[in-house]
């Protein structure tokens, strides 16, 4: 199973879109609860990353395609709408 996810750092006002095979482990790495190999975008922008959206896929390629869609202009608008509706910003 593969997951496309969107995390949000309210303190830094940053959004990150990614995909992974293990959602819990990946979120722990973003929040520095588990070690990571590199200085990633989310590690440089430290703080509490909150999962705001996720979808699951059986095929990795489908997850990669959806991740790309969410990173597009239309996808970013979709994500912003989620943040506004869930967090009343």
Steps between C-alpha positions, in 0.01 A plus 500: 500500500624850415383826649489852362493744787490870574652638817481855628721696736282776643789677676702532179197519269645225280335214313667179388361239260660157471443129460625204699451132569484553878303807602556485876875457468523779245305741723728412791801585283350833400448581868852378590369215714709261288841569347521615141788476253497854370410859573161489334261789446294396799803462729628847407154641569474341841190500706193287527389358164134402508343254257211680333423268209589154369395252234608138455587312182588141419738595220802724554470668161142611580623656825776682312251636247266623775792660685589690183136612462491634856822693436344672198329838517156338515620254764638781717161671487335172608742479795446862601124440496548205738706714737244781494205266560666287771681774689280804429791713378 
